[in-house]
Amino acid sequence: MNLRLNDLFCEIEVIKEKLEDLKTVHGWFIADTFSYTLLTTMEEVNIYGRAYAEHRIHCEQLFDLMHMYIEELDKKINQYHEIEKASSAKFGDRTDNAEINNNR
């Protein structure tokens, strides 16, 4: 069971790293896109307007990736619960440590 849990937590850490990368990239996007507090000139409005398609694509990709990573995370959480349930059935709701201590 410990090996399965270790594998599962490694997979969860990979998903967390992907979410961290996504957060970083979106932070860069926000810093680049919203460099002005207010759009005060027509040139600033035009620059922002010309980048509309790029912004839409970025937001759609962000949404898709977040959705995918959250689904992966849900699967891993469900796998953890399955391992926990199998362990409880095997050890009669006792932990591995309780089983070891009872054998001494």
Distance bins in CASP14 RR format, pairs under 12 A and 6 or more apart:
PFRMAT RR
TARGET T0000
AUTHOR 0000-0000-0000
RMODE 2
METHOD distances of the structure
MODEL  1
1 7 0 0 0 0 0 1 0 0 0 0 0
1 8 0 0 0 0 0 1 0 0 0 0 0
1 80 0 0 0 0 0 1 0 0 0 0 0
1 82 0 0 0 0 0 1 0 0 0 0 0
1 83 1 0 0 1 0 0 0 0 0 0 0
1 84 0 0 0 0 1 0 0 0 0 0 0
1 85 0 0 0 0 0 1 0 0 0 0 0
1 86 1 0 0 1 0 0 0 0 0 0 0
1 87 1 0 1 0 0 0 0 0 0 0 0
1 88 0 0 0 0 0 1 0 0 0 0 0
1 89 0 0 0 0 0 1 0 0 0 0 0
1 90 0 0 0 0 1 0 0 0 0 0 0
1 91 0 0 0 0 1 0 0 0 0 0 0
1 95 0 0 0 0 0 1 0 0 0 0 0
1 96 1 0 0 1 0 0 0 0 0 0 0
1 99 0 0 0 0 0 1 0 0 0 0 0
2 8 0 0 0 0 0 1 0 0 0 0 0
2 9 0 0 0 0 0 1 0 0 0 0 0
2 83 0 0 0 0 1 0 0 0 0 0 0
2 87 0 0 0 0 1 0 0 0 0 0 0
2 95 0 0 0 0 0 1 0 0 0 0 0
2 96 1 0 0 1 0 0 0 0 0 0 0
2 97 0 0 0 0 0 1 0 0 0 0 0
3 9 0 0 0 0 0 1 0 0 0 0 0
3 10 0 0 0 0 0 1 0 0 0 0 0
3 83 0 0 0 0 0 1 0 0 0 0 0
4 10 0 0 0 0 0 1 0 0 0 0 0
4 11 0 0 0 0 0 1 0 0 0 0 0
4 76 0 0 0 0 0 1 0 0 0 0 0
4 79 0 0 0 0 1 0 0 0 0 0 0
4 80 0 0 0 0 1 0 0 0 0 0 0
4 82 0 0 0 0 1 0 0 0 0 0 0
4 83 1 0 1 0 0 0 0 0 0 0 0
4 84 0 0 0 0 0 1 0 0 0 0 0
4 86 0 0 0 0 1 0 0 0 0 0 0
4 87 0 0 0 0 1 0 0 0 0 0 0
5 11 0 0 0 0 0 1 0 0 0 0 0
5 12 0 0 0 0 0 1 0 0 0 0 0
5 76 0 0 0 0 0 1 0 0 0 0 0
5 79 0 0 0 0 1 0 0 0 0 0 0
5 80 1 0 0 1 0 0 0 0 0 0 0
5 81 0 0 0 0 0 1 0 0 0 0 0
5 82 0 0 0 0 0 1 0 0 0 0 0
5 83 1 0 0 1 0 0 0 0 0 0 0
5 84 0 0 0 0 1 0 0 0 0 0 0
5 86 0 0 0 0 0 1 0 0 0 0 0
5 87 0 0 0 0 1 0 0 0 0 0 0
5 96 0 0 0 0 0 1 0 0 0 0 0
6 12 0 0 0 0 0 1 0 0 0 0 0
6 13 0 0 0 0 0 1 0 0 0 0 0
6 80 0 0 0 0 0 1 0 0 0 0 0
6 83 0 0 0 0 0 1 0 0 0 0 0
7 13 0 0 0 0 0 1 0 0 0 0 0
7 14 0 0 0 0 0 1 0 0 0 0 0
7 76 0 0 0 0 0 1 0 0 0 0 0
7 79 0 0 0 0 1 0 0 0 0 0 0
7 80 0 0 0 0 0 1 0 0 0 0 0
7 83 0 0 0 0 1 0 0 0 0 0 0
8 14 0 0 0 0 0 1 0 0 0 0 0
8 15 0 0 0 0 0 1 0 0 0 0 0
8 72 0 0 0 0 0 1 0 0 0 0 0
8 73 0 0 0 0 0 1 0 0 0 0 0
8 75 0 0 0 0 0 1 0 0 0 0 0
8 76 1 0 1 0 0 0 0 0 0 0 0
8 77 0 0 0 0 1 0 0 0 0 0 0
8 78 0 0 0 0 0 1 0 0 0 0 0
8 79 1 0 1 0 0 0 0 0 0 0 0
8 80 1 0 1 0 0 0 0 0 0 0 0
8 81 0 0 0 0 0 1 0 0 0 0 0
8 82 0 0 0 0 1 0 0 0 0 0 0
8 83 1 0 0 1 0 0 0 0 0 0 0
8 84 0 0 0 0 0 1 0 0 0 0 0
9 15 0 0 0 0 0 1 0 0 0 0 0
9 16 0 0 0 0 0 1 0 0 0 0 0
9 76 0 0 0 0 1 0 0 0 0 0 0
9 77 0 0 0 0 0 1 0 0 0 0 0
9 79 0 0 0 0 0 1 0 0 0 0 0
9 80 0 0 0 0 1 0 0 0 0 0 0
9 83 0 0 0 0 0 1 0 0 0 0 0
10 16 0 0 0 0 0 1 0 0 0 0 0
10 17 0 0 0 0 0 1 0 0 0 0 0
10 76 0 0 0 0 0 1 0 0 0 0 0
11 17 0 0 0 0 0 1 0 0 0 0 0
11 18 0 0 0 0 0 1 0 0 0 0 0
11 69 0 0 0 0 0 1 0 0 0 0 0
11 72 0 0 0 0 1 0 0 0 0 0 0
11 73 0 0 0 0 1 0 0 0 0 0 0
11 75 0 0 0 0 1 0 0 0 0 0 0
11 76 1 0 1 0 0 0 0 0 0 0 0
11 77 0 0 0 0 0 1 0 0 0 0 0
11 79 0 0 0 0 1 0 0 0 0 0 0
11 80 0 0 0 0 0 1 0 0 0 0 0
12 18 0 0 0 0 0 1 0 0 0 0 0
12 19 0 0 0 0 0 1 0 0 0 0 0
12 69 0 0 0 0 0 1 0 0 0 0 0
12 72 0 0 0 0 1 0 0 0 0 0 0
12 73 1 0 0 1 0 0 0 0 0 0 0
12 74 0 0 0 0 0 1 0 0 0 0 0
12 75 0 0 0 0 0 1 0 0 0 0 0
12 76 1 0 1 0 0 0 0 0 0 0 0
12 77 0 0 0 0 1 0 0 0 0 0 0
12 78 0 0 0 0 0 1 0 0 0 0 0
12 79 0 0 0 0 1 0 0 0 0 0 0
12 80 0 0 0 0 1 0 0 0 0 0 0
13 19 0 0 0 0 0 1 0 0 0 0 0
13 20 0 0 0 0 0 1 0 0 0 0 0
13 73 0 0 0 0 0 1 0 0 0 0 0
13 76 0 0 0 0 0 1 0 0 0 0 0
14 20 0 0 0 0 0 1 0 0 0 0 0
14 21 0 0 0 0 0 1 0 0 0 0 0
14 69 0 0 0 0 1 0 0 0 0 0 0
14 72 0 0 0 0 1 0 0 0 0 0 0
14 73 0 0 0 0 0 1 0 0 0 0 0
14 76 0 0 0 0 1 0 0 0 0 0 0
15 21 0 0 0 0 0 1 0 0 0 0 0
15 22 0 0 0 0 0 1 0 0 0 0 0
15 65 0 0 0 0 0 1 0 0 0 0 0
15 66 0 0 0 0 0 1 0 0 0 0 0
15 68 0 0 0 0 1 0 0 0 0 0 0
15 69 1 0 1 0 0 0 0 0 0 0 0
15 70 0 0 0 0 1 0 0 0 0 0 0
15 71 0 0 0 0 1 0 0 0 0 0 0
15 72 1 0 1 0 0 0 0 0 0 0 0
15 73 1 0 1 0 0 0 0 0 0 0 0
15 74 0 0 0 0 0 1 0 0 0 0 0
15 75 0 0 0 0 1 0 0 0 0 0 0
15 76 1 0 0 1 0 0 0 0 0 0 0
15 77 0 0 0 0 0 1 0 0 0 0 0
16 22 0 0 0 0 0 1 0 0 0 0 0
16 23 0 0 0 0 0 1 0 0 0 0 0
16 69 0 0 0 0 1 0 0 0 0 0 0
16 70 0 0 0 0 0 1 0 0 0 0 0
16 72 0 0 0 0 0 1 0 0 0 0 0
16 73 0 0 0 0 1 0 0 0 0 0 0
16 76 0 0 0 0 0 1 0 0 0 0 0
17 23 0 0 0 0 0 1 0 0 0 0 0
17 24 0 0 0 0 0 1 0 0 0 0 0
17 69 0 0 0 0 0 1 0 0 0 0 0
18 24 0 0 0 0 0 1 0 0 0 0 0
18 25 0 0 0 0 0 1 0 0 0 0 0
18 65 1 0 0 1 0 0 0 0 0 0 0
18 66 0 0 0 0 1 0 0 0 0 0 0
18 68 0 0 0 0 1 0 0 0 0 0 0
18 69 1 0 1 0 0 0 0 0 0 0 0
18 70 0 0 0 0 0 1 0 0 0 0 0
18 72 0 0 0 0 1 0 0 0 0 0 0
18 73 0 0 0 0 1 0 0 0 0 0 0
19 25 0 0 0 0 0 1 0 0 0 0 0
19 26 0 0 0 0 0 1 0 0 0 0 0
19 62 0 0 0 0 0 1 0 0 0 0 0
19 65 0 0 0 0 1 0 0 0 0 0 0
19 66 1 0 0 1 0 0 0 0 0 0 0
19 67 0 0 0 0 0 1 0 0 0 0 0
19 68 0 0 0 0 0 1 0 0 0 0 0
19 69 1 0 1 0 0 0 0 0 0 0 0
19 70 0 0 0 0 1 0 0 0 0 0 0
19 72 0 0 0 0 1 0 0 0 0 0 0
19 73 0 0 0 0 1 0 0 0 0 0 0
20 26 0 0 0 0 0 1 0 0 0 0 0
20 27 0 0 0 0 0 1 0 0 0 0 0
20 69 0 0 0 0 0 1 0 0 0 0 0
21 27 0 0 0 0 0 1 0 0 0 0 0
21 28 0 0 0 0 0 1 0 0 0 0 0
21 62 0 0 0 0 0 1 0 0 0 0 0
21 65 0 0 0 0 1 0 0 0 0 0 0
21 66 0 0 0 0 0 1 0 0 0 0 0
21 69 0 0 0 0 0 1 0 0 0 0 0
22 28 0 0 0 0 0 1 0 0 0 0 0
22 29 0 0 0 0 0 1 0 0 0 0 0
22 58 0 0 0 0 0 1 0 0 0 0 0
22 61 0 0 0 0 1 0 0 0 0 0 0
22 62 1 0 0 1 0 0 0 0 0 0 0
22 63 0 0 0 0 0 1 0 0 0 0 0
22 64 0 0 0 0 0 1 0 0 0 0 0
22 65 1 0 1 0 0 0 0 0 0 0 0
22 66 1 0 0 1 0 0 0 0 0 0 0
22 67 0 0 0 0 0 1 0 0 0 0 0
22 68 0 0 0 0 0 1 0 0 0 0 0
22 69 1 0 0 1 0 0 0 0 0 0 0
22 70 0 0 0 0 0 1 0 0 0 0 0
23 29 0 0 0 0 0 1 0 0 0 0 0
23 30 0 0 0 0 0 1 0 0 0 0 0
23 62 0 0 0 0 1 0 0 0 0 0 0
23 65 0 0 0 0 0 1 0 0 0 0 0
23 66 0 0 0 0 1 0 0 0 0 0 0
23 69 0 0 0 0 0 1 0 0 0 0 0
24 30 0 0 0 0 0 1 0 0 0 0 0
24 31 0 0 0 0 0 1 0 0 0 0 0
24 62 0 0 0 0 0 1 0 0 0 0 0
25 31 0 0 0 0 0 1 0 0 0 0 0
25 32 0 0 0 0 0 1 0 0 0 0 0
25 58 0 0 0 0 1 0 0 0 0 0 0
25 61 0 0 0 0 1 0 0 0 0 0 0
25 62 0 0 0 0 1 0 0 0 0 0 0
25 65 0 0 0 0 1 0 0 0 0 0 0
25 66 0 0 0 0 0 1 0 0 0 0 0
26 32 0 0 0 0 0 1 0 0 0 0 0
26 33 0 0 0 0 0 1 0 0 0 0 0
26 34 0 0 0 0 0 1 0 0 0 0 0
26 55 0 0 0 0 0 1 0 0 0 0 0
26 58 0 0 0 0 1 0 0 0 0 0 0
26 59 0 0 0 0 1 0 0 0 0 0 0
26 61 0 0 0 0 1 0 0 0 0 0 0
26 62 1 0 1 0 0 0 0 0 0 0 0
26 63 0 0 0 0 0 1 0 0 0 0 0
26 65 0 0 0 0 1 0 0 0 0 0 0
26 66 0 0 0 0 1 0 0 0 0 0 0
27 33 0 0 0 0 1 0 0 0 0 0 0
27 34 0 0 0 0 1 0 0 0 0 0 0
27 58 0 0 0 0 0 1 0 0 0 0 0
27 62 0 0 0 0 0 1 0 0 0 0 0
28 34 0 0 0 0 0 1 0 0 0 0 0
28 35 0 0 0 0 0 1 0 0 0 0 0
28 58 0 0 0 0 0 1 0 0 0 0 0
28 62 0 0 0 0 0 1 0 0 0 0 0
29 35 0 0 0 0 0 1 0 0 0 0 0
29 51 0 0 0 0 0 1 0 0 0 0 0
29 54 0 0 0 0 1 0 0 0 0 0 0
29 55 0 0 0 0 1 0 0 0 0 0 0
29 56 0 0 0 0 0 1 0 0 0 0 0
29 57 0 0 0 0 0 1 0 0 0 0 0
29 58 1 0 1 0 0 0 0 0 0 0 0
29 59 0 0 0 0 1 0 0 0 0 0 0
29 61 0 0 0 0 0 1 0 0 0 0 0
29 62 0 0 0 0 1 0 0 0 0 0 0
30 55 0 0 0 0 0 1 0 0 0 0 0
30 58 0 0 0 0 0 1 0 0 0 0 0
30 59 0 0 0 0 0 1 0 0 0 0 0
30 62 0 0 0 0 0 1 0 0 0 0 0
32 47 0 0 0 0 0 1 0 0 0 0 0
32 48 0 0 0 0 0 1 0 0 0 0 0
32 51 0 0 0 0 1 0 0 0 0 0 0
32 54 0 0 0 0 1 0 0 0 0 0 0
32 55 0 0 0 0 0 1 0 0 0 0 0
32 58 0 0 0 0 1 0 0 0 0 0 0
33 39 0 0 0 0 0 1 0 0 0 0 0
33 44 0 0 0 0 0 1 0 0 0 0 0
33 47 0 0 0 0 0 1 0 0 0 0 0
33 48 1 0 0 1 0 0 0 0 0 0 0
33 49 0 0 0 0 0 1 0 0 0 0 0
33 50 0 0 0 0 0 1 0 0 0 0 0
33 51 1 0 0 1 0 0 0 0 0 0 0
33 52 0 0 0 0 0 1 0 0 0 0 0
33 54 0 0 0 0 1 0 0 0 0 0 0
33 55 1 0 0 1 0 0 0 0 0 0 0
33 56 0 0 0 0 0 1 0 0 0 0 0
33 58 0 0 0 0 1 0 0 0 0 0 0
33 59 0 0 0 0 0 1 0 0 0 0 0
34 44 0 0 0 0 0 1 0 0 0 0 0
34 47 0 0 0 0 0 1 0 0 0 0 0
34 48 0 0 0 0 1 0 0 0 0 0 0
34 51 0 0 0 0 0 1 0 0 0 0 0
34 55 0 0 0 0 0 1 0 0 0 0 0
35 44 0 0 0 0 1 0 0 0 0 0 0
35 47 0 0 0 0 1 0 0 0 0 0 0
35 48 0 0 0 0 1 0 0 0 0 0 0
35 51 0 0 0 0 0 1 0 0 0 0 0
36 43 0 0 0 0 0 1 0 0 0 0 0
36 44 1 0 1 0 0 0 0 0 0 0 0
36 45 0 0 0 0 1 0 0 0 0 0 0
36 47 0 0 0 0 1 0 0 0 0 0 0
36 48 0 0 0 0 1 0 0 0 0 0 0
37 44 0 0 0 0 0 1 0 0 0 0 0
38 44 0 0 0 0 1 0 0 0 0 0 0
38 45 0 0 0 0 0 1 0 0 0 0 0
38 48 0 0 0 0 0 1 0 0 0 0 0
39 45 1 0 1 0 0 0 0 0 0 0 0
39 46 0 0 0 0 1 0 0 0 0 0 0
39 47 0 0 0 0 1 0 0 0 0 0 0
39 48 1 0 0 1 0 0 0 0 0 0 0
39 49 0 0 0 0 1 0 0 0 0 0 0
40 48 0 0 0 0 0 1 0 0 0 0 0
41 47 0 0 0 0 1 0 0 0 0 0 0
41 48 0 0 0 0 0 1 0 0 0 0 0
42 48 0 0 0 0 0 1 0 0 0 0 0
42 49 0 0 0 0 0 1 0 0 0 0 0
43 49 0 0 0 0 0 1 0 0 0 0 0
43 50 0 0 0 0 0 1 0 0 0 0 0
44 50 0 0 0 0 0 1 0 0 0 0 0
44 51 0 0 0 0 0 1 0 0 0 0 0
45 51 0 0 0 0 0 1 0 0 0 0 0
45 52 0 0 0 0 0 1 0 0 0 0 0
46 52 0 0 0 0 0 1 0 0 0 0 0
47 54 0 0 0 0 0 1 0 0 0 0 0
47 55 0 0 0 0 0 1 0 0 0 0 0
48 54 0 0 0 0 0 1 0 0 0 0 0
48 55 0 0 0 0 1 0 0 0 0 0 0
49 55 0 0 0 0 1 0 0 0 0 0 0
49 56 0 0 0 0 0 1 0 0 0 0 0
51 57 0 0 0 0 0 1 0 0 0 0 0
51 58 0 0 0 0 1 0 0 0 0 0 0
51 59 0 0 0 0 0 1 0 0 0 0 0
52 58 0 0 0 0 0 1 0 0 0 0 0
52 59 0 0 0 0 0 1 0 0 0 0 0
53 59 0 0 0 0 0 1 0 0 0 0 0
53 60 0 0 0 0 0 1 0 0 0 0 0
54 60 0 0 0 0 0 1 0 0 0 0 0
54 61 0 0 0 0 0 1 0 0 0 0 0
55 61 0 0 0 0 0 1 0 0 0 0 0
55 62 0 0 0 0 0 1 0 0 0 0 0
56 62 0 0 0 0 0 1 0 0 0 0 0
56 63 0 0 0 0 0 1 0 0 0 0 0
57 63 0 0 0 0 0 1 0 0 0 0 0
57 64 0 0 0 0 0 1 0 0 0 0 0
58 64 0 0 0 0 0 1 0 0 0 0 0
58 65 0 0 0 0 0 1 0 0 0 0 0
59 65 0 0 0 0 0 1 0 0 0 0 0
59 66 0 0 0 0 0 1 0 0 0 0 0
60 66 0 0 0 0 0 1 0 0 0 0 0
60 67 0 0 0 0 0 1 0 0 0 0 0
61 67 0 0 0 0 0 1 0 0 0 0 0
61 68 0 0 0 0 0 1 0 0 0 0 0
62 68 0 0 0 0 0 1 0 0 0 0 0
62 69 0 0 0 0 0 1 0 0 0 0 0
63 69 0 0 0 0 0 1 0 0 0 0 0
63 70 0 0 0 0 0 1 0 0 0 0 0
64 70 0 0 0 0 0 1 0 0 0 0 0
64 71 0 0 0 0 0 1 0 0 0 0 0
65 71 0 0 0 0 0 1 0 0 0 0 0
65 72 0 0 0 0 0 1 0 0 0 0 0
66 72 0 0 0 0 0 1 0 0 0 0 0
66 73 0 0 0 0 0 1 0 0 0 0 0
67 73 0 0 0 0 0 1 0 0 0 0 0
67 74 0 0 0 0 0 1 0 0 0 0 0
68 74 0 0 0 0 0 1 0 0 0 0 0
68 75 0 0 0 0 0 1 0 0 0 0 0
69 75 0 0 0 0 0 1 0 0 0 0 0
69 76 0 0 0 0 0 1 0 0 0 0 0
70 76 0 0 0 0 0 1 0 0 0 0 0
70 77 0 0 0 0 0 1 0 0 0 0 0
71 77 0 0 0 0 0 1 0 0 0 0 0
71 78 0 0 0 0 0 1 0 0 0 0 0
72 78 0 0 0 0 0 1 0 0 0 0 0
72 79 0 0 0 0 0 1 0 0 0 0 0
73 79 0 0 0 0 0 1 0 0 0 0 0
73 80 0 0 0 0 0 1 0 0 0 0 0
74 80 0 0 0 0 0 1 0 0 0 0 0
74 81 0 0 0 0 0 1 0 0 0 0 0
75 81 0 0 0 0 0 1 0 0 0 0 0
75 82 0 0 0 0 0 1 0 0 0 0 0
76 82 0 0 0 0 0 1 0 0 0 0 0
76 83 0 0 0 0 0 1 0 0 0 0 0
77 83 0 0 0 0 0 1 0 0 0 0 0
77 84 0 0 0 0 0 1 0 0 0 0 0
78 84 0 0 0 0 0 1 0 0 0 0 0
78 85 0 0 0 0 0 1 0 0 0 0 0
79 85 0 0 0 0 0 1 0 0 0 0 0
79 86 0 0 0 0 0 1 0 0 0 0 0
80 86 0 0 0 0 0 1 0 0 0 0 0
80 87 0 0 0 0 0 1 0 0 0 0 0
81 87 0 0 0 0 0 1 0 0 0 0 0
81 88 0 0 0 0 0 1 0 0 0 0 0
82 88 0 0 0 0 0 1 0 0 0 0 0
82 89 0 0 0 0 0 1 0 0 0 0 0
83 89 0 0 0 0 0 1 0 0 0 0 0
83 90 0 0 0 0 0 1 0 0 0 0 0
83 96 0 0 0 0 0 1 0 0 0 0 0
84 90 0 0 0 0 0 1 0 0 0 0 0
84 91 0 0 0 0 0 1 0 0 0 0 0
84 93 0 0 0 0 0 1 0 0 0 0 0
84 95 0 0 0 0 0 1 0 0 0 0 0
84 96 0 0 0 0 0 1 0 0 0 0 0
85 91 0 0 0 0 0 1 0 0 0 0 0
85 92 0 0 0 0 0 1 0 0 0 0 0
85 93 0 0 0 0 0 1 0 0 0 0 0
86 92 0 0 0 0 0 1 0 0 0 0 0
87 93 0 0 0 0 1 0 0 0 0 0 0
87 94 0 0 0 0 1 0 0 0 0 0 0
87 95 0 0 0 0 1 0 0 0 0 0 0
87 96 1 0 0 1 0 0 0 0 0 0 0
87 97 0 0 0 0 0 1 0 0 0 0 0
87 98 0 0 0 0 0 1 0 0 0 0 0
87 99 0 0 0 0 1 0 0 0 0 0 0
88 94 0 0 0 0 1 0 0 0 0 0 0
88 95 0 0 0 0 1 0 0 0 0 0 0
88 96 0 0 0 0 0 1 0 0 0 0 0
88 98 0 0 0 0 0 1 0 0 0 0 0
88 99 0 0 0 0 0 1 0 0 0 0 0
90 96 0 0 0 0 1 0 0 0 0 0 0
90 99 0 0 0 0 1 0 0 0 0 0 0
91 97 0 0 0 0 1 0 0 0 0 0 0
91 98 1 0 0 1 0 0 0 0 0 0 0
91 99 1 0 1 0 0 0 0 0 0 0 0
91 100 0 0 0 0 0 1 0 0 0 0 0
91 101 0 0 0 0 0 1 0 0 0 0 0
91 102 0 0 0 0 1 0 0 0 0 0 0
91 103 0 0 0 0 0 1 0 0 0 0 0
92 98 0 0 0 0 1 0 0 0 0 0 0
92 99 0 0 0 0 1 0 0 0 0 0 0
92 102 0 0 0 0 0 1 0 0 0 0 0
93 99 0 0 0 0 0 1 0 0 0 0 0
94 100 0 0 0 0 1 0 0 0 0 0 0
94 101 0 0 0 0 1 0 0 0 0 0 0
94 102 1 0 0 1 0 0 0 0 0 0 0
94 103 0 0 0 0 0 1 0 0 0 0 0
95 101 0 0 0 0 1 0 0 0 0 0 0
95 102 0 0 0 0 0 1 0 0 0 0 0
96 102 0 0 0 0 0 1 0 0 0 0 0
96 103 0 0 0 0 0 1 0 0 0 0 0
97 103 0 0 0 0 0 1 0 0 0 0 0
97 104 0 0 0 0 0 1 0 0 0 0 0
98 104 0 0 0 0 0 1 0 0 0 0 0
END
